[in-house]
Amino acid sequence: MTKKRALSKTQLDDGKKLARELYDWSIRELENPDPTEREQLTGKYPRLSKAQIEDVLRQVVEAKQVHQERVGWQAIPHDIAVLVLVLLTAITDLQTAVIACIAILVLLESVFQFTFNRKLYRPLSTLVWLTYPAYIAFGYLLYRMGYSILWIVVGTLLASLGTYVLGAISRLPIRLILESRAKGREEGLQKRKGVGDIDQS
């Protein structure tokens, strides 16, 4: 029984080492590993069966996909804000559009910091393809309003890069709150652990 437990722990340790090694691979390499590399992994981790190695591959793919989706999730407020800017510029006026764009950007940055929904991410991630023609449309709208080429370029750059910078700034307070909460939880766990150790002694 002890031997079986020790073997399971060894396999678990090997699985963690394998996962760390595989995390540097691209998702394409993980999904279709080269037969030679697969054999090398089998030789390097002989205590793991082929099924266990396949399971580690699958878990690493899943982890990398979730990580990529979380990164993409943080860009969605920017995409929505740009589309709102262009839409409101077309149907109202530039000042109203800019105010609404900033308000929506700050609001969504706060919401998207606290939440993550994989089902919503899939359709919302397609909005990025609408932002490219939206920049062109925004430049055209500025041209129709009588702005010079210089101001059209500046306005388009502010709509693209400026919203990214503003989004990053608006995320800072939320990030500090989340880090503070995480630190508070960690300190609380350490205190409970310390009280438990005293009780046992």
C-alpha positions as CSV (number, residue, x, y, z in Angstrom):
1,M,0.0,0.0,0.0
2,T,2.8,2.3,0.9
3,K,4.6,1.5,-2.3
4,K,1.5,2.2,-4.3
5,R,1.1,5.6,-2.7
6,A,4.8,6.4,-3.2
7,L,4.4,5.4,-6.9
8,S,1.3,7.6,-7.3
9,K,3.1,10.5,-5.7
10,T,6.1,10.0,-8.0
11,Q,3.8,9.9,-11.0
12,L,2.1,13.1,-9.9
13,D,5.5,14.8,-9.6
14,D,6.5,13.6,-13.0
15,G,3.1,14.8,-14.4
16,K,3.8,18.3,-12.9
17,K,7.3,18.4,-14.4
18,L,5.9,17.3,-17.8
19,A,3.2,20.0,-17.7
20,R,5.8,22.7,-16.9
21,E,7.9,21.5,-19.8
22,L,4.9,21.3,-22.2
23,Y,3.7,24.7,-21.3
24,D,6.4,26.2,-23.5
25,W,5.0,24.4,-26.6
26,S,2.5,26.1,-28.8
27,I,-1.1,24.8,-28.8
28,R,-0.6,23.4,-32.4
29,E,2.4,21.4,-31.2
30,L,0.5,20.2,-28.2
31,E,-2.5,19.0,-30.3
32,N,-0.3,17.3,-32.9
33,P,3.0,16.5,-31.3
34,D,5.7,15.1,-33.5
35,P,6.1,11.3,-33.1
36,T,9.8,11.7,-32.3
37,E,9.0,14.2,-29.6
38,R,6.3,11.9,-28.2
39,E,8.8,9.1,-28.0
40,Q,11.3,11.4,-26.2
41,L,8.6,12.3,-23.7
42,T,7.8,8.6,-23.1
43,G,11.5,7.9,-22.6
44,K,12.0,10.9,-20.3
45,Y,9.0,10.0,-18.1
46,P,8.9,6.2,-18.1
47,R,6.8,6.1,-15.0
48,L,3.9,7.8,-16.9
49,S,1.8,5.6,-19.2
50,K,0.9,6.8,-22.7
51,A,-2.6,7.5,-21.5
52,Q,-1.3,9.7,-18.6
53,I,1.0,11.6,-21.0
54,E,-2.0,12.2,-23.3
55,D,-4.0,13.4,-20.4
56,V,-1.2,15.9,-19.4
57,L,-1.1,17.1,-23.0
58,R,-4.9,17.7,-23.0
59,Q,-4.8,19.5,-19.7
60,V,-2.0,21.8,-20.9
61,V,-3.9,22.6,-24.1
62,E,-6.9,23.5,-22.0
63,A,-4.9,25.7,-19.6
64,K,-3.2,27.6,-22.5
65,Q,-6.6,28.1,-24.3
66,V,-8.2,29.5,-21.1
67,H,-5.1,31.8,-20.6
68,Q,-5.4,33.1,-24.2
69,E,-9.2,33.6,-23.8
70,R,-8.7,35.5,-20.5
71,V,-6.2,37.8,-22.3
72,G,-8.6,38.3,-25.2
73,W,-11.4,38.9,-22.7
74,Q,-9.6,42.0,-21.4
75,A,-9.6,43.5,-25.0
76,I,-13.4,43.2,-25.5
77,P,-14.2,46.5,-23.6
78,H,-11.9,48.3,-26.0
79,D,-13.6,46.9,-29.0
80,I,-17.1,47.7,-27.7
81,A,-16.0,51.3,-26.8
82,V,-14.6,51.9,-30.3
83,L,-17.8,50.6,-31.9
84,V,-19.9,52.8,-29.6
85,L,-17.7,55.8,-30.5
86,V,-18.2,55.3,-34.2
87,L,-21.9,54.6,-34.0
88,L,-22.7,57.6,-31.8
89,T,-20.5,59.8,-33.9
90,A,-22.6,58.8,-36.9
91,I,-26.0,59.3,-35.3
92,T,-25.4,62.1,-32.8
93,D,-22.3,64.3,-32.4
94,L,-18.6,63.8,-31.7
95,Q,-18.7,65.2,-28.1
96,T,-21.5,62.9,-27.1
97,A,-19.8,60.0,-28.7
98,V,-16.5,60.6,-26.9
99,I,-18.2,61.0,-23.5
100,A,-20.2,57.8,-24.0
101,C,-17.1,55.9,-25.3
102,I,-15.1,56.8,-22.2
103,A,-18.0,56.0,-19.8
104,I,-18.7,52.6,-21.4
105,L,-14.9,51.8,-21.5
106,V,-14.4,52.5,-17.8
107,L,-17.6,50.6,-16.8
108,L,-16.8,47.6,-18.9
109,E,-13.2,47.5,-17.8
110,S,-14.4,47.2,-14.2
111,V,-17.0,44.5,-15.0
112,F,-14.6,42.5,-17.2
113,Q,-12.0,42.5,-14.4
114,F,-14.4,40.7,-12.0
115,T,-16.0,38.3,-14.5
116,F,-14.9,35.8,-17.2
117,N,-17.4,33.8,-19.3
118,R,-16.0,31.5,-21.9
119,K,-19.4,31.1,-23.6
120,L,-19.7,34.9,-24.0
121,Y,-16.1,35.2,-25.0
122,R,-16.6,33.2,-28.2
123,P,-19.1,35.6,-29.9
124,L,-17.7,38.8,-28.3
125,S,-14.2,38.0,-29.5
126,T,-15.4,38.5,-33.1
127,L,-16.0,42.2,-32.4
128,V,-12.3,42.8,-32.9
129,W,-12.8,42.2,-36.7
130,L,-15.4,45.0,-36.7
131,T,-13.0,47.6,-35.1
132,Y,-10.7,47.7,-38.2
133,P,-13.5,49.0,-40.5
134,A,-14.8,51.1,-37.6
135,Y,-11.5,53.1,-37.6
136,I,-11.9,53.7,-41.3
137,A,-15.5,54.7,-40.8
138,F,-14.5,57.1,-38.0
139,G,-11.9,58.8,-40.2
140,Y,-14.6,59.2,-42.9
141,L,-17.0,60.7,-40.4
142,L,-14.4,63.2,-39.2
143,Y,-13.7,64.1,-42.9
144,R,-17.4,64.7,-43.4
145,M,-17.4,67.0,-40.4
146,G,-14.7,69.1,-42.0
147,Y,-11.6,68.1,-40.0
148,S,-8.2,68.3,-41.7
149,I,-6.2,65.2,-42.6
150,L,-3.9,65.8,-39.6
151,W,-6.8,65.9,-37.1
152,I,-8.4,62.8,-38.8
153,V,-5.1,60.9,-38.2
154,V,-4.9,62.1,-34.6
155,G,-8.6,61.3,-33.9
156,T,-8.2,57.8,-35.4
157,L,-5.0,57.2,-33.3
158,L,-6.8,58.3,-30.2
159,A,-9.8,56.0,-31.0
160,S,-7.4,53.1,-31.3
161,L,-4.4,53.6,-29.1
162,G,-5.9,56.1,-26.7
163,T,-8.7,53.7,-25.7
164,Y,-6.1,51.0,-25.0
165,V,-4.2,53.4,-22.7
166,L,-7.3,54.7,-21.0
167,G,-8.5,51.1,-20.5
168,A,-5.2,50.1,-18.9
169,I,-5.4,53.1,-16.6
170,S,-9.0,52.4,-15.6
171,R,-8.0,48.8,-14.7
172,L,-5.4,49.8,-12.2
173,P,-7.8,50.5,-9.2
174,I,-9.7,47.3,-9.8
175,R,-6.4,45.4,-10.0
176,L,-5.3,46.9,-6.7
177,I,-8.6,45.9,-5.1
178,L,-8.3,42.3,-6.4
179,E,-4.6,42.1,-5.2
180,S,-5.6,43.5,-1.8
181,R,-8.4,40.9,-1.5
182,A,-6.1,38.1,-2.4
183,K,-3.5,39.3,0.1
184,G,-6.2,39.5,2.8
185,R,-7.3,35.9,2.1
186,E,-3.7,34.7,2.2
187,E,-3.0,36.4,5.5
188,G,-6.3,35.0,6.9
189,L,-5.3,31.5,5.9
190,Q,-1.9,31.9,7.5
191,K,-3.5,33.2,10.8
192,R,-5.9,30.2,10.8
193,K,-3.0,27.8,10.2
194,G,-1.0,29.4,13.0
195,V,-4.0,29.1,15.4
196,G,-4.4,25.4,14.3
197,D,-0.7,24.7,15.0
198,I,-1.0,26.3,18.5
199,D,-4.1,24.2,19.3
200,Q,-2.4,21.0,18.2
201,S,0.6,21.8,20.4
